[in-house]
Amino acid sequence: MNTRFILDILHAVEIGARWVVKRDPPESTWGNVKFTLDDGTILVVFGDEGVWDYVDSVILADGTTYQFWGDDMERWSDVHSYRPPKSVIEDIYEMEA
């Protein structure tokens, strides 16, 4: 799997080609927020006090998981640092920018 594939998923949400059908907020004011997409893919975003911080992981519909935080961060730096436009963060992901 490569960075471009994951960034394409994130971009598809930005342009409305894929959409969020479910949002599972963290249990506290900070932590991972899970966004289930229309195809079953789950985007996991770390939120700090409800503010978008970074993409933590992506879980494909078949269960394959790609983690972008930890030992392999350098390989996935473009995904980990991805930040959608403010309007997408607020309107689609319902987080603060």
N, C-alpha and C positions, 0 to 999 in steps of 0.2 A: 504494500500500500504506500502511496506517496502523498506528499503534502498537497499537491494540486487536487487530488480526488476529494480530500476533506474540505479544502477551501471552496471547491465547486458546490459542495452541499451547503455550506454556510452562505455562499453567494446566492444560491437558488432560493433560500429563505428570504434574503434581502429583496429579490426582484419579484417574489410572489409565485415562483414556479413550484415551490414546496411550502407547506404551511404548518404552523404549530397547531396541533389538535389537543394537546394536554400540557399543562404546566404544573409541576410538582415543586412547590417552594421548599426551602430548607426548614429545619425544625427550629432554628433560632434566627437571629438577625443577620447572621453570616453563614455561608456554607454553599454547598452545591445545589443548584437549581436544575431540575431535569425538564427538558422540553422534548416531548414526543412529537415527531413529524408524521405527516400523513402516510408515509410508507413504513412506519414502525421504527425508523432510526431515532435514537435518543441523543440529543445534544446535552452535555452536562457543562454548565457554566458556573464558575465560582463567583458568588456575589458577596460583597463586603458591605454590610448595612444596607442591602438592597441595591447596591451599585455594581454594575457589570465590572468584573475585574479581569478574568481570563477564561478561555475555553479549557476546561479540565480534561474532558474526554468525549469521545463519540462512540456510541454502541450501535452497530448496524442491526438491522432487523433479524439477521441470522445469529446474533449474539456476539459476533466478533467485536472486540473492544480495542480501541486505540486510546492510550493514555498519553496526555501531552505535558504532564507535570511529573518530574522525578528524574531518574537516571538518563532517560533518552530525550531530555528537553531540547538539546542542541539540534537534533534531527528534526524536531517538530516546532522549532522556534517561530516560524511564520504562522502556524495554527495557534500556538499558545498566545501569541501577541495580537492575534486577529481582533479587531474591534469594528463592529458594524457602525454605520452612521447613527447619530444620536436618535433620529426619528425611528429607526428600526429597533434600537434598544428599548425605547419607550413605548412604541406602538405595537410592535410584534411580540417582543420578549417581555414586555411589561416590567421592565427594570429601570433603574435610574442610570443615566449616562455619566 
